[in-house]
């Protein structure tokens, strides 16, 4: 079973802090949506509201169109995977997975059968009788996921589930959890501050800032067409360059053009001396060149003190890119340039006239 989730005009105040300020979000049945934001943006509070662990000042939480705000957590048919995994050390792995069924007073035979089925789903077959203390971090995470799915919930909530894992294991588990979610088809809401994790796992990402959801879209659309400069800079590395009349202008700090061009580092290339200069180009002095395995990372500094980052393929000839050398980089594909219009045209015009 999987259900549609809708939160509408949610307000939450904790102490003197207005944490959620009219949040609204719709999640389709079977969809994987990630709440992404910096610490204090309200994403974990929103997850707790959905789970029933946090009361609201006002607003509605709807499961398949039914208001569940008055239902306690145990009556919401929601599975939760916490950051700490919260496994019971005195129980076996199988008993941990079967715990929701035990709490619901299901027959012991059914408990064991479901535990075995869920452990097979998370690729931990035959481990039901082992202790949680014998598991690695990734295995404990899988057990926590199996337990969350054991009661056949309508919604799965993931609260920073991979924060405690190292980089390599985190990347492996991103793929594994996505595989399991797709196979089960369960409506899933995850919380993270890791941009790569959000892009990798989600059907859509909701970016939160200061108690608001500021943009919701597919990972690719958010990356390529951010709504504002904050989102552009938050979601991956981005060059934010002022524009005037459809071209980049290296303005002094504090000045603004008629818009801001968002150009990702991988969309820039080095222009050879004497070559035709594309429209979307900018010149700077090499500040740093570093080899990062899958790419060279080139960092330039423009005359106006603007930092520009370019990602070059590992086979690129970088012999001329020495620190202090003058270099021009450009985006030869205009379709890769996203323009964010200046919010205040008066400010822009005054800056240009100065």
C-alpha positions as CSV (number, residue, x, y, z in Angstrom):
1,X,0.0,0.0,0.0
2,X,1.2,3.5,-0.8
3,X,-0.5,6.8,-0.3
4,X,-0.5,10.4,-1.4
5,X,0.8,12.9,1.1
6,X,-0.2,16.6,1.3
7,X,0.8,19.2,3.8
8,X,-0.9,22.6,3.7
9,X,-0.1,25.9,5.3
10,X,1.9,24.3,8.1
11,X,3.0,26.7,10.9
12,X,5.2,25.5,13.8
13,X,6.6,27.7,16.6
14,X,9.2,26.2,19.0
15,X,9.8,28.6,21.9
16,X,10.2,32.0,20.3
17,X,11.3,30.6,17.0
18,X,8.9,30.4,14.1
19,X,10.3,27.3,12.5
20,X,7.8,26.6,9.8
21,X,6.0,29.5,8.1
22,X,3.2,28.3,6.0
23,X,4.8,25.2,4.4
24,X,2.9,23.4,1.6
25,X,4.0,20.2,-0.2
26,X,2.3,17.5,-2.2
27,X,3.9,14.1,-2.7
28,X,2.4,11.7,-5.2
29,X,1.9,8.0,-4.3
30,X,5.2,6.1,-4.7
31,X,7.2,9.3,-5.2
32,X,10.6,9.9,-3.5
33,X,10.9,13.5,-2.3
34,X,13.8,14.9,-0.4
35,X,13.7,17.9,1.9
36,X,17.1,19.6,1.3
37,X,18.3,22.6,3.3
38,X,20.9,24.0,5.6
39,X,20.8,23.4,9.4
40,X,17.9,25.3,10.9
41,X,15.9,25.5,7.6
42,X,13.0,23.5,9.1
43,X,13.3,20.2,7.2
44,X,13.6,17.9,10.2
45,X,10.7,19.7,11.9
46,X,8.5,19.2,8.8
47,X,9.4,15.5,8.8
48,X,8.4,15.2,12.5
49,X,5.1,16.9,11.6
50,X,4.4,14.3,9.0
51,X,5.3,11.5,11.4
52,X,3.1,12.9,14.1
53,X,6.0,13.6,16.5
54,X,5.5,17.4,16.3
55,X,2.3,19.3,16.8
56,X,1.5,22.2,14.5
57,X,0.2,25.7,15.3
58,X,-2.0,25.5,12.2
59,X,-2.3,23.8,8.9
60,X,-3.2,20.3,7.7
61,X,-1.5,17.0,7.1
62,X,-3.4,14.8,4.7
63,X,-2.9,11.1,3.8
64,X,-5.0,10.3,0.7
65,X,-7.0,13.4,1.4
66,X,-7.8,12.5,5.0
67,X,-6.6,14.9,7.7
68,X,-4.4,12.9,10.2
69,X,-3.3,15.8,12.3
70,X,-5.1,14.4,15.4
71,X,-3.8,10.9,14.9
72,X,-0.9,9.8,17.2
73,X,2.3,8.5,15.5
74,X,1.4,4.8,16.0
75,X,-1.9,5.3,14.2
76,X,-0.5,7.0,11.0
77,X,0.9,3.9,9.3
78,X,4.3,5.6,8.8
79,X,7.7,3.9,8.8
80,X,10.7,6.0,10.1
81,X,14.4,5.5,9.8
82,X,16.3,7.7,12.2
83,X,19.8,9.0,11.8
84,X,20.9,6.9,14.8
85,X,19.1,3.8,13.4
86,X,17.7,3.2,17.0
87,X,18.2,-0.5,17.0
88,X,17.5,-2.4,20.2
89,X,20.9,-3.9,21.4
90,X,19.2,-6.6,23.5
91,X,17.2,-7.9,20.6
92,X,18.5,-10.0,17.6
93,X,18.4,-8.5,14.1
94,X,15.3,-10.5,13.3
95,X,13.6,-9.4,16.5
96,X,14.5,-5.8,15.7
97,X,12.9,-6.0,12.2
98,X,9.8,-7.8,13.6
99,X,9.3,-5.3,16.4
100,X,6.5,-3.3,14.8
101,X,4.6,-6.6,14.3
102,X,5.3,-7.6,17.8
103,X,4.0,-4.3,19.1
104,X,0.8,-4.9,17.0
105,X,0.5,-8.4,18.6
106,X,0.9,-10.3,15.4
107,X,1.5,-14.1,15.6
108,X,5.2,-15.0,16.2
109,X,5.2,-17.2,13.0
110,X,4.1,-14.1,11.0
111,X,6.7,-12.0,12.7
112,X,9.5,-14.4,11.7
113,X,8.3,-14.7,8.2
114,X,8.1,-10.9,7.6
115,X,11.5,-10.4,9.2
116,X,13.1,-13.0,6.9
117,X,11.3,-11.4,3.9
118,X,12.5,-7.8,4.8
119,X,16.1,-9.0,5.5
120,X,16.1,-10.6,2.1
121,X,14.8,-7.4,0.5
122,X,17.7,-5.4,2.0
123,X,20.2,-8.1,1.0
124,X,20.8,-9.4,4.5
125,X,19.4,-12.9,4.3
126,X,20.2,-15.5,7.0
127,X,21.2,-12.8,9.6
128,X,18.1,-12.8,11.7
129,X,19.8,-14.4,14.7
130,X,22.8,-12.2,14.9
131,X,23.3,-9.2,17.2
132,X,23.1,-5.6,16.1
133,X,26.6,-5.1,17.7
134,X,28.1,-7.5,15.1
135,X,27.0,-5.3,12.1
136,X,28.7,-2.6,10.2
137,X,27.2,0.9,9.9
138,X,25.8,0.1,6.4
139,X,24.3,-3.2,7.7
140,X,22.7,-1.4,10.6
141,X,21.1,1.1,8.3
142,X,19.7,-1.8,6.2
143,X,18.2,-3.4,9.3
144,X,16.6,-0.1,10.3
145,X,15.1,0.2,6.8
146,X,13.8,-3.4,7.0
147,X,12.2,-2.6,10.3
148,X,10.6,0.5,9.0
149,X,9.1,-1.5,6.1
150,X,8.0,-4.5,8.1
151,X,4.6,-3.2,9.0
152,X,3.8,-2.3,5.4
153,X,3.5,1.4,6.0
154,X,1.9,3.8,3.5
155,X,4.7,6.4,3.9
156,X,8.5,6.0,4.6
157,X,10.3,8.8,6.3
158,X,14.1,9.0,6.3
159,X,15.8,11.4,8.8
160,X,19.4,12.0,7.7
161,X,19.8,8.2,7.3
162,X,23.3,8.3,6.0
163,X,24.9,11.1,8.0
164,X,27.0,8.7,10.1
165,X,28.5,6.8,7.1
166,X,31.8,7.4,5.4
167,X,31.7,8.8,1.8
168,X,32.2,5.6,-0.1
169,X,29.6,3.6,2.0
170,X,27.2,6.6,1.8
171,X,27.3,6.5,-2.0
172,X,26.7,2.8,-2.0
173,X,23.7,3.1,0.3
174,X,22.2,5.9,-1.7
175,X,21.9,3.5,-4.7
176,X,20.8,0.6,-2.5
177,X,18.0,2.6,-0.7
178,X,16.8,4.0,-4.0
179,X,16.7,0.4,-5.4
180,X,14.6,-0.8,-2.5
181,X,12.3,2.2,-2.6
182,X,11.6,1.7,-6.3
183,X,11.0,-2.1,-5.8
184,X,8.6,-1.5,-2.9
185,X,7.0,1.5,-4.5
186,X,6.4,3.3,-1.2
187,X,5.8,7.0,-0.9
188,X,9.1,8.4,0.6
189,X,10.1,11.7,2.2
190,X,13.8,12.0,3.1
191,X,15.7,14.8,5.0
192,X,19.3,15.7,4.2
193,X,21.7,18.5,3.9
194,X,23.8,16.6,1.4
195,X,23.2,17.9,-2.1
196,X,24.6,14.9,-3.9
197,X,22.4,12.6,-1.9
198,X,19.3,14.6,-2.8
199,X,20.1,14.7,-6.5
200,X,21.0,11.0,-6.6
201,X,18.0,9.5,-4.8
202,X,15.0,11.8,-5.5
203,X,12.2,12.1,-8.0
204,X,11.8,15.7,-6.8
205,X,13.7,17.8,-4.3
206,X,12.1,20.5,-2.1
207,X,14.7,23.1,-1.0
208,X,14.0,24.7,2.3
209,X,15.2,28.0,3.7
210,X,14.3,29.8,6.9
211,X,11.1,27.9,7.4
212,X,9.9,28.1,3.8
213,X,10.0,25.7,0.8
214,X,11.6,28.0,-1.8
215,X,11.5,25.6,-4.8
216,X,10.3,22.1,-5.6
217,X,11.3,20.4,-8.8
218,X,13.2,17.4,-10.3
219,X,16.9,17.2,-9.5
220,X,17.9,18.1,-13.1
221,X,15.5,21.1,-13.3
222,X,16.7,22.5,-9.9
223,X,20.3,22.1,-11.0
224,X,19.8,23.6,-14.4
225,X,17.1,26.2,-13.7
226,X,17.4,27.4,-10.1
227,X,14.8,30.0,-9.1
228,X,17.3,32.4,-7.4
229,X,20.9,32.9,-6.6
230,X,20.6,31.2,-3.2
231,X,19.4,27.9,-4.8
232,X,22.0,28.1,-7.6
233,X,24.8,28.4,-5.0
234,X,23.4,25.9,-2.6
235,X,22.7,23.1,-5.0
236,X,26.2,22.2,-6.3
237,X,29.0,24.5,-7.4
238,X,27.9,27.4,-9.6
239,X,29.4,30.5,-11.3
240,X,27.1,33.4,-10.7
241,X,28.0,36.1,-13.2
242,X,26.3,39.5,-13.7
243,X,24.9,40.1,-17.2
244,X,24.0,43.2,-19.3
245,X,22.2,42.9,-22.6
246,X,22.9,39.1,-22.9
247,X,26.6,39.0,-22.1
248,X,28.7,38.7,-19.0
249,X,30.1,41.9,-17.5
250,X,32.9,41.7,-14.8
251,X,31.4,44.3,-12.5
252,X,32.9,45.6,-9.3
253,X,31.4,44.2,-6.1
254,X,28.1,45.7,-5.1
255,X,27.1,46.5,-8.7
256,X,24.4,44.5,-10.5
257,X,23.4,44.0,-14.1
258,X,20.0,43.2,-15.6
259,X,20.4,39.6,-14.5
260,X,22.7,36.9,-13.2
261,X,24.0,34.1,-15.4
262,X,24.2,30.7,-13.7
263,X,26.9,28.6,-15.4
264,X,28.0,25.3,-13.9
265,X,31.8,24.6,-13.9
266,X,31.4,21.6,-16.2
267,X,29.9,23.8,-18.9
268,X,32.9,26.1,-19.1
269,X,35.9,25.4,-21.3
270,X,39.3,27.2,-21.8
271,X,39.4,29.3,-24.9
272,X,42.8,29.2,-26.8
273,X,44.6,32.5,-27.4
274,X,43.5,34.0,-30.7
275,X,40.4,31.9,-31.0
276,X,36.9,33.4,-31.6
277,X,35.4,34.6,-28.3
278,X,32.0,33.1,-27.6
279,X,29.3,35.4,-26.2
280,X,29.2,33.8,-22.7
281,X,32.9,34.2,-21.7
282,X,35.0,35.8,-19.0
283,X,38.7,36.4,-18.5
284,X,40.6,35.9,-15.3
285,X,43.9,35.0,-13.8
286,X,44.7,31.4,-12.8
287,X,44.5,31.1,-9.0
288,X,44.5,27.4,-8.6
289,X,44.6,24.2,-10.7
290,X,44.1,20.9,-8.9
291,X,43.7,17.3,-10.2
292,X,40.7,15.5,-8.6
293,X,40.7,12.2,-10.5
294,X,37.7,12.6,-12.7
295,X,38.5,16.2,-13.5
296,X,40.9,19.1,-13.2
297,X,39.4,21.9,-11.1
298,X,40.5,25.3,-12.5
299,X,39.9,28.4,-10.4
300,X,40.2,31.9,-11.8
301,X,40.0,35.4,-10.3
302,X,38.7,38.2,-12.5
303,X,39.9,41.8,-12.4
304,X,36.8,42.7,-10.3
305,X,37.7,40.0,-7.7
306,X,35.1,37.5,-8.9
307,X,35.9,33.8,-8.5
308,X,35.2,31.6,-11.5
309,X,35.5,27.8,-11.4
310,X,35.9,25.6,-14.4
311,X,35.8,21.8,-14.5
312,X,38.1,20.3,-17.2
313,X,38.3,16.6,-18.4
314,X,41.2,14.6,-16.9
315,X,42.8,14.3,-20.4
316,X,42.9,18.0,-20.9
317,X,46.2,19.8,-21.7
318,X,46.7,22.0,-18.7
319,X,50.4,22.9,-19.3
320,X,49.6,26.5,-19.9
321,X,47.3,26.9,-16.9
322,X,50.0,28.0,-14.4
323,X,49.2,30.2,-11.5
324,X,49.2,33.9,-12.5
325,X,48.5,33.2,-16.2
326,X,45.7,35.1,-17.9
327,X,43.0,32.8,-19.2
328,X,39.6,33.1,-20.8
329,X,36.9,30.5,-20.2
330,X,33.5,30.3,-22.0
331,X,30.3,28.4,-22.3
332,X,30.0,27.5,-25.9
333,X,26.5,26.1,-25.5
334,X,24.0,29.0,-24.7
335,X,21.4,26.4,-23.7
336,X,23.5,25.6,-20.7
337,X,23.3,29.2,-19.4
338,X,20.4,30.0,-17.1
339,X,19.5,33.6,-16.5
340,X,18.1,34.8,-13.2
341,X,16.5,38.2,-13.7
342,X,17.5,41.0,-11.4
343,X,14.8,41.3,-8.7
344,X,15.1,45.1,-8.6
345,X,15.5,46.8,-12.0
346,X,15.9,50.2,-10.4
347,X,18.9,49.0,-8.5
348,X,20.3,47.4,-11.6
349,X,19.9,50.7,-13.6
350,X,21.5,52.8,-10.9
351,X,24.5,50.4,-10.7
352,X,25.0,50.5,-14.4
353,X,24.9,54.4,-14.4
354,X,27.3,54.7,-11.6
